[in-house]
Amino acid sequence: MLVVESDDSERPQWEVLAYALDRAPFEQKVHRVDVTTLDGRYFRGDAALVRSVEGAHVFRGAGELIGFDTAELGDP
Protein backbone atom coordinates (compact mmCIF):
# COMPACT_ATOMS: atom_id res chain seq x y z
CA MET A 1 0.00 0.00 0.00
CA LEU A 2 1.22 3.48 -0.89
CA VAL A 3 -0.39 6.65 0.50
CA VAL A 4 0.73 10.13 -0.58
CA GLU A 5 -0.41 13.68 -0.08
CA SER A 6 -0.62 16.06 -3.04
CA ASP A 7 -1.29 19.79 -3.33
CA ASP A 8 -4.10 19.31 -5.86
CA SER A 9 -6.24 16.92 -3.80
CA GLU A 10 -8.35 17.35 -0.67
CA ARG A 11 -7.44 13.90 0.63
CA PRO A 12 -4.46 11.55 0.30
CA GLN A 13 -4.02 9.52 -2.88
CA TRP A 14 -3.54 5.79 -2.40
CA GLU A 15 -2.75 2.59 -4.28
CA VAL A 16 -2.60 -1.08 -3.37
CA LEU A 17 -0.62 -3.84 -5.05
CA ALA A 18 -2.30 -7.17 -4.32
CA TYR A 19 -1.22 -10.67 -5.31
CA ALA A 20 -3.69 -13.51 -5.85
CA LEU A 21 -3.17 -17.26 -6.02
CA ASP A 22 -5.43 -17.37 -9.09
CA ARG A 23 -3.70 -15.62 -12.02
CA ALA A 24 -7.00 -14.73 -13.72
CA PRO A 25 -7.40 -10.97 -14.23
CA PHE A 26 -10.03 -9.10 -12.23
CA GLU A 27 -12.86 -7.24 -13.92
CA GLN A 28 -11.84 -3.69 -14.94
CA LYS A 29 -14.07 -1.69 -12.57
CA VAL A 30 -14.17 -0.13 -9.09
CA HIS A 31 -13.84 -2.74 -6.34
CA ARG A 32 -14.16 -2.57 -2.55
CA VAL A 33 -10.65 -3.15 -1.19
CA ASP A 34 -10.12 -4.43 2.36
CA VAL A 35 -6.53 -4.61 3.60
CA THR A 36 -5.15 -6.00 6.84
CA THR A 37 -1.46 -5.21 7.25
CA LEU A 38 1.15 -7.48 8.79
CA ASP A 39 1.05 -5.36 11.94
CA GLY A 40 -2.74 -5.83 12.23
CA ARG A 41 -3.99 -2.47 10.91
CA TYR A 42 -7.18 -2.50 8.83
CA PHE A 43 -7.94 -0.22 5.87
CA ARG A 44 -10.76 -0.19 3.36
CA GLY A 45 -12.06 1.85 0.47
CA ASP A 46 -13.22 1.80 -3.12
CA ALA A 47 -10.47 1.51 -5.70
CA ALA A 48 -10.35 1.20 -9.48
CA LEU A 49 -8.42 -1.68 -10.98
CA VAL A 50 -5.53 -0.15 -12.94
CA ARG A 51 -4.07 -3.41 -14.28
CA SER A 52 -3.71 -7.14 -13.65
CA VAL A 53 -0.56 -8.98 -14.72
CA GLU A 54 0.08 -12.64 -13.88
CA GLY A 55 -1.70 -12.56 -10.52
CA ALA A 56 -0.54 -9.06 -9.51
CA HIS A 57 -3.32 -6.46 -9.32
CA VAL A 58 -2.86 -2.69 -8.97
CA PHE A 59 -5.78 -0.75 -7.48
CA ARG A 60 -5.93 3.07 -7.29
CA GLY A 61 -8.08 4.68 -4.61
CA ALA A 62 -11.37 6.11 -5.87
CA GLY A 63 -12.25 7.85 -2.61
CA GLU A 64 -11.43 7.91 1.06
CA LEU A 65 -9.14 5.30 2.60
CA ILE A 66 -10.99 4.42 5.78
CA GLY A 67 -8.70 3.61 8.70
CA PHE A 68 -5.85 5.88 7.58
CA ASP A 69 -4.92 8.85 9.77
CA THR A 70 -3.60 11.77 7.69
CA ALA A 71 -1.42 12.81 10.67
CA GLU A 72 0.84 9.89 9.69
CA LEU A 73 1.91 11.84 6.59
CA GLY A 74 3.67 14.45 8.71
CA ASP A 75 4.10 18.13 7.96
CA PRO A 76 4.81 19.16 4.36
Distance bins in CASP14 RR format, pairs under 12 A and 6 or more apart:
PFRMAT RR
TARGET T0000
AUTHOR 0000-0000-0000
RMODE 2
METHOD distances of the structure
MODEL  1
1 12 0 0 0 0 0 1 0 0 0 0 0
1 13 0 0 0 0 0 1 0 0 0 0 0
1 14 1 0 0 1 0 0 0 0 0 0 0
1 15 1 0 0 1 0 0 0 0 0 0 0
1 16 1 0 1 0 0 0 0 0 0 0 0
1 17 1 0 0 1 0 0 0 0 0 0 0
1 18 0 0 0 0 1 0 0 0 0 0 0
1 33 0 0 0 0 1 0 0 0 0 0 0
1 34 0 0 0 0 0 1 0 0 0 0 0
1 35 1 0 0 1 0 0 0 0 0 0 0
1 36 0 0 0 0 0 1 0 0 0 0 0
1 37 1 0 0 1 0 0 0 0 0 0 0
1 38 0 0 0 0 0 1 0 0 0 0 0
1 39 0 0 0 0 0 1 0 0 0 0 0
1 41 0 0 0 0 1 0 0 0 0 0 0
1 42 0 0 0 0 0 1 0 0 0 0 0
1 43 1 0 0 1 0 0 0 0 0 0 0
1 44 0 0 0 0 0 1 0 0 0 0 0
1 45 0 0 0 0 0 1 0 0 0 0 0
1 47 0 0 0 0 0 1 0 0 0 0 0
1 58 0 0 0 0 0 1 0 0 0 0 0
1 59 0 0 0 0 1 0 0 0 0 0 0
1 60 0 0 0 0 0 1 0 0 0 0 0
1 61 0 0 0 0 0 1 0 0 0 0 0
1 65 0 0 0 0 1 0 0 0 0 0 0
1 67 0 0 0 0 0 1 0 0 0 0 0
1 68 0 0 0 0 1 0 0 0 0 0 0
1 72 0 0 0 0 0 1 0 0 0 0 0
2 12 0 0 0 0 1 0 0 0 0 0 0
2 13 0 0 0 0 1 0 0 0 0 0 0
2 14 1 0 0 1 0 0 0 0 0 0 0
2 15 1 0 1 0 0 0 0 0 0 0 0
2 16 1 0 0 1 0 0 0 0 0 0 0
2 17 0 0 0 0 1 0 0 0 0 0 0
2 35 0 0 0 0 0 1 0 0 0 0 0
2 43 0 0 0 0 0 1 0 0 0 0 0
2 47 0 0 0 0 0 1 0 0 0 0 0
2 58 0 0 0 0 0 1 0 0 0 0 0
2 59 0 0 0 0 0 1 0 0 0 0 0
2 60 0 0 0 0 1 0 0 0 0 0 0
2 61 0 0 0 0 0 1 0 0 0 0 0
2 65 0 0 0 0 0 1 0 0 0 0 0
2 68 0 0 0 0 0 1 0 0 0 0 0
2 73 0 0 0 0 0 1 0 0 0 0 0
3 9 0 0 0 0 0 1 0 0 0 0 0
3 11 0 0 0 0 1 0 0 0 0 0 0
3 12 1 0 1 0 0 0 0 0 0 0 0
3 13 1 0 0 1 0 0 0 0 0 0 0
3 14 1 0 1 0 0 0 0 0 0 0 0
3 15 0 0 0 0 1 0 0 0 0 0 0
3 16 0 0 0 0 1 0 0 0 0 0 0
3 35 0 0 0 0 0 1 0 0 0 0 0
3 37 0 0 0 0 0 1 0 0 0 0 0
3 41 0 0 0 0 0 1 0 0 0 0 0
3 43 0 0 0 0 1 0 0 0 0 0 0
3 60 0 0 0 0 0 1 0 0 0 0 0
3 61 0 0 0 0 1 0 0 0 0 0 0
3 64 0 0 0 0 0 1 0 0 0 0 0
3 65 1 0 0 1 0 0 0 0 0 0 0
3 67 0 0 0 0 0 1 0 0 0 0 0
3 68 1 0 0 1 0 0 0 0 0 0 0
3 69 0 0 0 0 0 1 0 0 0 0 0
3 70 0 0 0 0 1 0 0 0 0 0 0
3 72 1 0 0 1 0 0 0 0 0 0 0
3 73 1 0 0 1 0 0 0 0 0 0 0
3 74 0 0 0 0 0 1 0 0 0 0 0
4 11 0 0 0 0 0 1 0 0 0 0 0
4 12 1 0 0 1 0 0 0 0 0 0 0
4 13 1 0 1 0 0 0 0 0 0 0 0
4 14 1 0 0 1 0 0 0 0 0 0 0
4 15 0 0 0 0 1 0 0 0 0 0 0
4 60 0 0 0 0 0 1 0 0 0 0 0
4 61 0 0 0 0 0 1 0 0 0 0 0
4 65 0 0 0 0 0 1 0 0 0 0 0
4 68 0 0 0 0 0 1 0 0 0 0 0
4 70 0 0 0 0 0 1 0 0 0 0 0
4 72 0 0 0 0 0 1 0 0 0 0 0
4 73 1 0 0 1 0 0 0 0 0 0 0
4 74 0 0 0 0 0 1 0 0 0 0 0
4 76 0 0 0 0 0 1 0 0 0 0 0
5 11 0 0 0 0 1 0 0 0 0 0 0
5 12 1 0 1 0 0 0 0 0 0 0 0
5 13 1 0 0 1 0 0 0 0 0 0 0
5 14 0 0 0 0 0 1 0 0 0 0 0
5 65 0 0 0 0 0 1 0 0 0 0 0
5 68 0 0 0 0 0 1 0 0 0 0 0
5 70 1 0 0 1 0 0 0 0 0 0 0
5 71 0 0 0 0 0 1 0 0 0 0 0
5 72 0 0 0 0 0 1 0 0 0 0 0
5 73 1 0 1 0 0 0 0 0 0 0 0
5 74 0 0 0 0 1 0 0 0 0 0 0
5 75 0 0 0 0 0 1 0 0 0 0 0
5 76 1 0 0 1 0 0 0 0 0 0 0
6 12 0 0 0 0 1 0 0 0 0 0 0
6 13 1 0 1 0 0 0 0 0 0 0 0
6 14 0 0 0 0 0 1 0 0 0 0 0
6 73 0 0 0 0 0 1 0 0 0 0 0
6 76 0 0 0 0 0 1 0 0 0 0 0
7 13 0 0 0 0 0 1 0 0 0 0 0
7 76 0 0 0 0 1 0 0 0 0 0 0
9 61 0 0 0 0 0 1 0 0 0 0 0
9 63 0 0 0 0 0 1 0 0 0 0 0
9 64 0 0 0 0 0 1 0 0 0 0 0
9 70 0 0 0 0 0 1 0 0 0 0 0
10 63 0 0 0 0 0 1 0 0 0 0 0
10 64 0 0 0 0 1 0 0 0 0 0 0
10 70 0 0 0 0 0 1 0 0 0 0 0
11 45 0 0 0 0 0 1 0 0 0 0 0
11 61 0 0 0 0 1 0 0 0 0 0 0
11 62 0 0 0 0 0 1 0 0 0 0 0
11 63 1 0 0 1 0 0 0 0 0 0 0
11 64 1 0 0 1 0 0 0 0 0 0 0
11 65 1 0 0 1 0 0 0 0 0 0 0
11 66 0 0 0 0 0 1 0 0 0 0 0
11 68 0 0 0 0 1 0 0 0 0 0 0
11 70 1 0 0 1 0 0 0 0 0 0 0
11 73 0 0 0 0 0 1 0 0 0 0 0
12 43 0 0 0 0 0 1 0 0 0 0 0
12 61 0 0 0 0 1 0 0 0 0 0 0
12 63 0 0 0 0 1 0 0 0 0 0 0
12 64 0 0 0 0 1 0 0 0 0 0 0
12 65 1 0 0 1 0 0 0 0 0 0 0
12 66 0 0 0 0 0 1 0 0 0 0 0
12 67 0 0 0 0 0 1 0 0 0 0 0
12 68 1 0 0 1 0 0 0 0 0 0 0
12 69 0 0 0 0 0 1 0 0 0 0 0
12 70 1 0 0 1 0 0 0 0 0 0 0
12 71 0 0 0 0 0 1 0 0 0 0 0
12 72 0 0 0 0 1 0 0 0 0 0 0
12 73 1 0 0 1 0 0 0 0 0 0 0
12 74 0 0 0 0 0 1 0 0 0 0 0
13 47 0 0 0 0 0 1 0 0 0 0 0
13 60 1 0 0 1 0 0 0 0 0 0 0
13 61 1 0 0 1 0 0 0 0 0 0 0
13 62 0 0 0 0 0 1 0 0 0 0 0
13 63 0 0 0 0 1 0 0 0 0 0 0
13 64 0 0 0 0 0 1 0 0 0 0 0
13 65 0 0 0 0 1 0 0 0 0 0 0
13 68 0 0 0 0 0 1 0 0 0 0 0
13 70 0 0 0 0 0 1 0 0 0 0 0
13 73 0 0 0 0 0 1 0 0 0 0 0
14 33 0 0 0 0 1 0 0 0 0 0 0
14 35 0 0 0 0 1 0 0 0 0 0 0
14 43 0 0 0 0 1 0 0 0 0 0 0
14 44 0 0 0 0 0 1 0 0 0 0 0
14 45 0 0 0 0 1 0 0 0 0 0 0
14 46 0 0 0 0 0 1 0 0 0 0 0
14 47 1 0 0 1 0 0 0 0 0 0 0
14 48 0 0 0 0 0 1 0 0 0 0 0
14 58 0 0 0 0 0 1 0 0 0 0 0
14 59 0 0 0 0 1 0 0 0 0 0 0
14 60 1 0 0 1 0 0 0 0 0 0 0
14 61 1 0 1 0 0 0 0 0 0 0 0
14 62 0 0 0 0 1 0 0 0 0 0 0
14 63 0 0 0 0 1 0 0 0 0 0 0
14 64 0 0 0 0 1 0 0 0 0 0 0
14 65 1 0 1 0 0 0 0 0 0 0 0
14 66 0 0 0 0 0 1 0 0 0 0 0
14 67 0 0 0 0 0 1 0 0 0 0 0
14 68 1 0 0 1 0 0 0 0 0 0 0
14 70 0 0 0 0 0 1 0 0 0 0 0
14 72 0 0 0 0 0 1 0 0 0 0 0
14 73 0 0 0 0 0 1 0 0 0 0 0
15 33 0 0 0 0 1 0 0 0 0 0 0
15 35 0 0 0 0 0 1 0 0 0 0 0
15 43 0 0 0 0 0 1 0 0 0 0 0
15 45 0 0 0 0 0 1 0 0 0 0 0
15 47 1 0 0 1 0 0 0 0 0 0 0
15 48 0 0 0 0 0 1 0 0 0 0 0
15 49 0 0 0 0 0 1 0 0 0 0 0
15 50 1 0 0 1 0 0 0 0 0 0 0
15 51 0 0 0 0 0 1 0 0 0 0 0
15 57 0 0 0 0 0 1 0 0 0 0 0
15 58 1 0 0 1 0 0 0 0 0 0 0
15 59 1 0 0 1 0 0 0 0 0 0 0
15 60 1 0 1 0 0 0 0 0 0 0 0
15 61 1 0 0 1 0 0 0 0 0 0 0
15 62 0 0 0 0 0 1 0 0 0 0 0
15 65 0 0 0 0 0 1 0 0 0 0 0
16 31 0 0 0 0 0 1 0 0 0 0 0
16 32 0 0 0 0 0 1 0 0 0 0 0
16 33 1 0 1 0 0 0 0 0 0 0 0
16 34 0 0 0 0 1 0 0 0 0 0 0
16 35 1 0 0 1 0 0 0 0 0 0 0
16 36 0 0 0 0 0 1 0 0 0 0 0
16 37 0 0 0 0 0 1 0 0 0 0 0
16 43 0 0 0 0 1 0 0 0 0 0 0
16 44 0 0 0 0 0 1 0 0 0 0 0
16 45 0 0 0 0 1 0 0 0 0 0 0
16 46 0 0 0 0 0 1 0 0 0 0 0
16 47 1 0 0 1 0 0 0 0 0 0 0
16 48 0 0 0 0 0 1 0 0 0 0 0
16 49 0 0 0 0 0 1 0 0 0 0 0
16 50 0 0 0 0 1 0 0 0 0 0 0
16 56 0 0 0 0 0 1 0 0 0 0 0
16 57 0 0 0 0 1 0 0 0 0 0 0
16 58 1 0 0 1 0 0 0 0 0 0 0
16 59 1 0 1 0 0 0 0 0 0 0 0
16 60 0 0 0 0 1 0 0 0 0 0 0
16 61 1 0 0 1 0 0 0 0 0 0 0
16 62 0 0 0 0 0 1 0 0 0 0 0
16 65 0 0 0 0 1 0 0 0 0 0 0
16 68 0 0 0 0 0 1 0 0 0 0 0
17 33 0 0 0 0 0 1 0 0 0 0 0
17 35 0 0 0 0 0 1 0 0 0 0 0
17 47 0 0 0 0 0 1 0 0 0 0 0
17 49 0 0 0 0 0 1 0 0 0 0 0
17 50 0 0 0 0 1 0 0 0 0 0 0
17 51 0 0 0 0 0 1 0 0 0 0 0
17 52 0 0 0 0 0 1 0 0 0 0 0
17 53 0 0 0 0 0 1 0 0 0 0 0
17 55 0 0 0 0 0 1 0 0 0 0 0
17 56 1 0 0 1 0 0 0 0 0 0 0
17 57 1 0 0 1 0 0 0 0 0 0 0
17 58 1 0 1 0 0 0 0 0 0 0 0
17 59 0 0 0 0 1 0 0 0 0 0 0
17 60 0 0 0 0 0 1 0 0 0 0 0
18 26 0 0 0 0 1 0 0 0 0 0 0
18 31 0 0 0 0 1 0 0 0 0 0 0
18 33 1 0 0 1 0 0 0 0 0 0 0
18 34 0 0 0 0 0 1 0 0 0 0 0
18 35 0 0 0 0 1 0 0 0 0 0 0
18 36 0 0 0 0 0 1 0 0 0 0 0
18 47 0 0 0 0 1 0 0 0 0 0 0
18 49 0 0 0 0 1 0 0 0 0 0 0
18 50 0 0 0 0 0 1 0 0 0 0 0
18 51 0 0 0 0 0 1 0 0 0 0 0
18 52 0 0 0 0 1 0 0 0 0 0 0
18 53 0 0 0 0 0 1 0 0 0 0 0
18 55 0 0 0 0 1 0 0 0 0 0 0
18 56 1 0 0 1 0 0 0 0 0 0 0
18 57 1 0 1 0 0 0 0 0 0 0 0
18 58 0 0 0 0 1 0 0 0 0 0 0
18 59 1 0 0 1 0 0 0 0 0 0 0
19 26 0 0 0 0 0 1 0 0 0 0 0
19 52 0 0 0 0 0 1 0 0 0 0 0
19 53 0 0 0 0 0 1 0 0 0 0 0
19 54 0 0 0 0 1 0 0 0 0 0 0
19 55 1 0 0 1 0 0 0 0 0 0 0
19 56 1 0 1 0 0 0 0 0 0 0 0
19 57 1 0 0 1 0 0 0 0 0 0 0
19 58 0 0 0 0 0 1 0 0 0 0 0
20 26 0 0 0 0 1 0 0 0 0 0 0
20 49 0 0 0 0 0 1 0 0 0 0 0
20 52 0 0 0 0 1 0 0 0 0 0 0
20 53 0 0 0 0 0 1 0 0 0 0 0
20 54 0 0 0 0 1 0 0 0 0 0 0
20 55 1 0 1 0 0 0 0 0 0 0 0
20 56 0 0 0 0 1 0 0 0 0 0 0
20 57 1 0 0 1 0 0 0 0 0 0 0
20 59 0 0 0 0 0 1 0 0 0 0 0
21 54 0 0 0 0 0 1 0 0 0 0 0
21 55 0 0 0 0 1 0 0 0 0 0 0
21 56 0 0 0 0 0 1 0 0 0 0 0
21 57 0 0 0 0 0 1 0 0 0 0 0
22 52 0 0 0 0 0 1 0 0 0 0 0
22 54 0 0 0 0 0 1 0 0 0 0 0
22 55 1 0 0 1 0 0 0 0 0 0 0
22 56 0 0 0 0 0 1 0 0 0 0 0
22 57 0 0 0 0 0 1 0 0 0 0 0
23 52 0 0 0 0 1 0 0 0 0 0 0
23 53 0 0 0 0 1 0 0 0 0 0 0
23 54 1 0 1 0 0 0 0 0 0 0 0
23 55 1 0 1 0 0 0 0 0 0 0 0
23 56 0 0 0 0 1 0 0 0 0 0 0
23 57 0 0 0 0 0 1 0 0 0 0 0
24 52 0 0 0 0 1 0 0 0 0 0 0
24 53 0 0 0 0 0 1 0 0 0 0 0
24 54 0 0 0 0 0 1 0 0 0 0 0
24 55 1 0 0 1 0 0 0 0 0 0 0
24 57 0 0 0 0 0 1 0 0 0 0 0
25 49 0 0 0 0 1 0 0 0 0 0 0
25 50 0 0 0 0 0 1 0 0 0 0 0
25 51 0 0 0 0 1 0 0 0 0 0 0
25 52 1 1 0 0 0 0 0 0 0 0 0
25 53 0 0 0 0 1 0 0 0 0 0 0
25 54 0 0 0 0 1 0 0 0 0 0 0
25 55 1 0 0 1 0 0 0 0 0 0 0
25 56 0 0 0 0 0 1 0 0 0 0 0
25 57 1 0 0 1 0 0 0 0 0 0 0
25 58 0 0 0 0 0 1 0 0 0 0 0
26 33 0 0 0 0 0 1 0 0 0 0 0
26 47 0 0 0 0 0 1 0 0 0 0 0
26 48 0 0 0 0 0 1 0 0 0 0 0
26 49 1 0 1 0 0 0 0 0 0 0 0
26 50 0 0 0 0 0 1 0 0 0 0 0
26 51 0 0 0 0 1 0 0 0 0 0 0
26 52 1 0 1 0 0 0 0 0 0 0 0
26 53 0 0 0 0 0 1 0 0 0 0 0
26 55 0 0 0 0 1 0 0 0 0 0 0
26 56 0 0 0 0 0 1 0 0 0 0 0
26 57 1 0 1 0 0 0 0 0 0 0 0
26 58 0 0 0 0 0 1 0 0 0 0 0
26 59 0 0 0 0 1 0 0 0 0 0 0
27 48 0 0 0 0 0 1 0 0 0 0 0
27 49 1 0 0 1 0 0 0 0 0 0 0
27 52 0 0 0 0 1 0 0 0 0 0 0
27 57 0 0 0 0 0 1 0 0 0 0 0
28 48 0 0 0 0 1 0 0 0 0 0 0
28 49 1 0 1 0 0 0 0 0 0 0 0
28 50 0 0 0 0 1 0 0 0 0 0 0
28 51 0 0 0 0 1 0 0 0 0 0 0
28 52 0 0 0 0 1 0 0 0 0 0 0
28 57 0 0 0 0 0 1 0 0 0 0 0
28 58 0 0 0 0 0 1 0 0 0 0 0
28 59 0 0 0 0 0 1 0 0 0 0 0
29 46 0 0 0 0 0 1 0 0 0 0 0
29 47 0 0 0 0 0 1 0 0 0 0 0
29 48 1 0 0 1 0 0 0 0 0 0 0
29 49 1 0 0 1 0 0 0 0 0 0 0
29 50 0 0 0 0 0 1 0 0 0 0 0
29 52 0 0 0 0 0 1 0 0 0 0 0
29 59 0 0 0 0 0 1 0 0 0 0 0
29 62 0 0 0 0 0 1 0 0 0 0 0
30 45 0 0 0 0 1 0 0 0 0 0 0
30 46 1 0 1 0 0 0 0 0 0 0 0
30 47 1 0 0 1 0 0 0 0 0 0 0
30 48 1 0 1 0 0 0 0 0 0 0 0
30 49 1 0 0 1 0 0 0 0 0 0 0
30 50 0 0 0 0 0 1 0 0 0 0 0
30 59 0 0 0 0 1 0 0 0 0 0 0
30 60 0 0 0 0 1 0 0 0 0 0 0
30 61 0 0 0 0 1 0 0 0 0 0 0
30 62 1 0 1 0 0 0 0 0 0 0 0
30 63 0 0 0 0 1 0 0 0 0 0 0
31 44 0 0 0 0 0 1 0 0 0 0 0
31 45 0 0 0 0 1 0 0 0 0 0 0
31 46 1 0 0 1 0 0 0 0 0 0 0
31 47 1 0 0 1 0 0 0 0 0 0 0
31 48 1 0 0 1 0 0 0 0 0 0 0
31 49 1 0 0 1 0 0 0 0 0 0 0
31 50 0 0 0 0 0 1 0 0 0 0 0
31 52 0 0 0 0 0 1 0 0 0 0 0
31 57 0 0 0 0 1 0 0 0 0 0 0
31 58 0 0 0 0 0 1 0 0 0 0 0
31 59 1 0 0 1 0 0 0 0 0 0 0
31 60 0 0 0 0 0 1 0 0 0 0 0
31 61 0 0 0 0 1 0 0 0 0 0 0
31 62 0 0 0 0 1 0 0 0 0 0 0
32 43 0 0 0 0 0 1 0 0 0 0 0
32 44 1 0 0 1 0 0 0 0 0 0 0
32 45 1 0 0 1 0 0 0 0 0 0 0
32 46 1 0 1 0 0 0 0 0 0 0 0
32 47 0 0 0 0 1 0 0 0 0 0 0
32 48 0 0 0 0 0 1 0 0 0 0 0
32 49 0 0 0 0 0 1 0 0 0 0 0
32 59 0 0 0 0 0 1 0 0 0 0 0
32 61 0 0 0 0 0 1 0 0 0 0 0
32 62 0 0 0 0 0 1 0 0 0 0 0
32 63 0 0 0 0 0 1 0 0 0 0 0
32 66 0 0 0 0 0 1 0 0 0 0 0
33 42 0 0 0 0 0 1 0 0 0 0 0
33 43 1 0 0 1 0 0 0 0 0 0 0
33 44 1 0 0 1 0 0 0 0 0 0 0
33 45 1 0 1 0 0 0 0 0 0 0 0
33 46 1 0 0 1 0 0 0 0 0 0 0
33 47 1 0 1 0 0 0 0 0 0 0 0
33 48 0 0 0 0 1 0 0 0 0 0 0
33 49 0 0 0 0 1 0 0 0 0 0 0
33 57 0 0 0 0 1 0 0 0 0 0 0
33 58 0 0 0 0 0 1 0 0 0 0 0
33 59 1 0 1 0 0 0 0 0 0 0 0
33 60 0 0 0 0 1 0 0 0 0 0 0
33 61 1 0 0 1 0 0 0 0 0 0 0
33 62 0 0 0 0 1 0 0 0 0 0 0
33 63 0 0 0 0 0 1 0 0 0 0 0
33 64 0 0 0 0 0 1 0 0 0 0 0
33 65 0 0 0 0 1 0 0 0 0 0 0
33 66 0 0 0 0 0 1 0 0 0 0 0
34 41 0 0 0 0 0 1 0 0 0 0 0
34 42 1 0 0 1 0 0 0 0 0 0 0
34 43 1 0 0 1 0 0 0 0 0 0 0
34 44 1 0 1 0 0 0 0 0 0 0 0
34 45 1 0 0 1 0 0 0 0 0 0 0
34 46 0 0 0 0 0 1 0 0 0 0 0
34 47 0 0 0 0 0 1 0 0 0 0 0
34 59 0 0 0 0 0 1 0 0 0 0 0
34 65 0 0 0 0 0 1 0 0 0 0 0
34 66 0 0 0 0 1 0 0 0 0 0 0
34 67 0 0 0 0 0 1 0 0 0 0 0
35 41 0 0 0 0 1 0 0 0 0 0 0
35 42 1 0 0 1 0 0 0 0 0 0 0
35 43 1 0 1 0 0 0 0 0 0 0 0
35 44 1 0 0 1 0 0 0 0 0 0 0
35 45 0 0 0 0 1 0 0 0 0 0 0
35 47 0 0 0 0 1 0 0 0 0 0 0
35 59 0 0 0 0 1 0 0 0 0 0 0
35 61 0 0 0 0 0 1 0 0 0 0 0
35 65 0 0 0 0 1 0 0 0 0 0 0
35 66 0 0 0 0 0 1 0 0 0 0 0
35 67 0 0 0 0 1 0 0 0 0 0 0
35 68 0 0 0 0 0 1 0 0 0 0 0
36 42 1 0 1 0 0 0 0 0 0 0 0
36 43 0 0 0 0 1 0 0 0 0 0 0
36 44 0 0 0 0 1 0 0 0 0 0 0
36 67 0 0 0 0 0 1 0 0 0 0 0
37 43 1 0 0 1 0 0 0 0 0 0 0
37 67 0 0 0 0 0 1 0 0 0 0 0
37 68 0 0 0 0 0 1 0 0 0 0 0
40 67 0 0 0 0 0 1 0 0 0 0 0
41 65 0 0 0 0 0 1 0 0 0 0 0
41 66 0 0 0 0 0 1 0 0 0 0 0
41 67 1 0 0 1 0 0 0 0 0 0 0
41 68 0 0 0 0 1 0 0 0 0 0 0
41 69 0 0 0 0 0 1 0 0 0 0 0
41 72 0 0 0 0 0 1 0 0 0 0 0
42 65 0 0 0 0 0 1 0 0 0 0 0
42 66 0 0 0 0 1 0 0 0 0 0 0
42 67 1 0 0 1 0 0 0 0 0 0 0
42 68 0 0 0 0 0 1 0 0 0 0 0
43 59 0 0 0 0 0 1 0 0 0 0 0
43 61 0 0 0 0 0 1 0 0 0 0 0
43 64 0 0 0 0 0 1 0 0 0 0 0
43 65 1 0 1 0 0 0 0 0 0 0 0
43 66 1 0 0 1 0 0 0 0 0 0 0
43 67 1 0 1 0 0 0 0 0 0 0 0
43 68 1 0 1 0 0 0 0 0 0 0 0
43 69 0 0 0 0 0 1 0 0 0 0 0
43 72 0 0 0 0 0 1 0 0 0 0 0
44 59 0 0 0 0 0 1 0 0 0 0 0
44 61 0 0 0 0 0 1 0 0 0 0 0
44 63 0 0 0 0 0 1 0 0 0 0 0
44 64 0 0 0 0 1 0 0 0 0 0 0
44 65 1 0 0 1 0 0 0 0 0 0 0
44 66 1 0 1 0 0 0 0 0 0 0 0
44 67 1 0 0 1 0 0 0 0 0 0 0
44 68 0 0 0 0 1 0 0 0 0 0 0
45 59 0 0 0 0 1 0 0 0 0 0 0
45 60 0 0 0 0 0 1 0 0 0 0 0
45 61 1 0 0 1 0 0 0 0 0 0 0
45 62 1 0 0 1 0 0 0 0 0 0 0
45 63 1 0 0 1 0 0 0 0 0 0 0
45 64 1 0 0 1 0 0 0 0 0 0 0
45 65 1 0 1 0 0 0 0 0 0 0 0
45 66 1 0 1 0 0 0 0 0 0 0 0
45 67 0 0 0 0 1 0 0 0 0 0 0
45 68 0 0 0 0 1 0 0 0 0 0 0
46 59 0 0 0 0 1 0 0 0 0 0 0
46 60 0 0 0 0 0 1 0 0 0 0 0
46 61 1 0 0 1 0 0 0 0 0 0 0
46 62 1 0 1 0 0 0 0 0 0 0 0
46 63 1 0 1 0 0 0 0 0 0 0 0
46 64 0 0 0 0 1 0 0 0 0 0 0
46 65 0 0 0 0 1 0 0 0 0 0 0
46 66 0 0 0 0 1 0 0 0 0 0 0
47 57 0 0 0 0 1 0 0 0 0 0 0
47 58 0 0 0 0 1 0 0 0 0 0 0
47 59 1 1 0 0 0 0 0 0 0 0 0
47 60 1 0 1 0 0 0 0 0 0 0 0
47 61 1 1 0 0 0 0 0 0 0 0 0
47 62 1 0 1 0 0 0 0 0 0 0 0
47 63 1 0 0 1 0 0 0 0 0 0 0
47 64 0 0 0 0 0 1 0 0 0 0 0
47 65 0 0 0 0 1 0 0 0 0 0 0
47 66 0 0 0 0 0 1 0 0 0 0 0
48 57 0 0 0 0 0 1 0 0 0 0 0
48 58 0 0 0 0 1 0 0 0 0 0 0
48 59 1 0 0 1 0 0 0 0 0 0 0
48 60 1 0 1 0 0 0 0 0 0 0 0
48 61 1 0 0 1 0 0 0 0 0 0 0
48 62 1 0 1 0 0 0 0 0 0 0 0
48 63 0 0 0 0 1 0 0 0 0 0 0
49 56 0 0 0 0 0 1 0 0 0 0 0
49 57 1 0 0 1 0 0 0 0 0 0 0
49 58 1 0 0 1 0 0 0 0 0 0 0
49 59 1 0 1 0 0 0 0 0 0 0 0
49 60 0 0 0 0 1 0 0 0 0 0 0
49 61 0 0 0 0 0 1 0 0 0 0 0
49 62 0 0 0 0 0 1 0 0 0 0 0
50 56 0 0 0 0 0 1 0 0 0 0 0
50 57 0 0 0 0 1 0 0 0 0 0 0
50 58 1 0 1 0 0 0 0 0 0 0 0
50 59 1 0 0 1 0 0 0 0 0 0 0
50 60 1 0 1 0 0 0 0 0 0 0 0
50 61 0 0 0 0 1 0 0 0 0 0 0
50 62 0 0 0 0 0 1 0 0 0 0 0
51 57 1 0 0 1 0 0 0 0 0 0 0
51 58 1 0 1 0 0 0 0 0 0 0 0
51 59 0 0 0 0 1 0 0 0 0 0 0
51 60 0 0 0 0 1 0 0 0 0 0 0
52 58 1 0 0 1 0 0 0 0 0 0 0
52 59 0 0 0 0 1 0 0 0 0 0 0
59 65 0 0 0 0 0 1 0 0 0 0 0
61 68 0 0 0 0 0 1 0 0 0 0 0
64 70 0 0 0 0 0 1 0 0 0 0 0
65 72 0 0 0 0 0 1 0 0 0 0 0
65 73 0 0 0 0 0 1 0 0 0 0 0
70 76 0 0 0 0 0 1 0 0 0 0 0
END
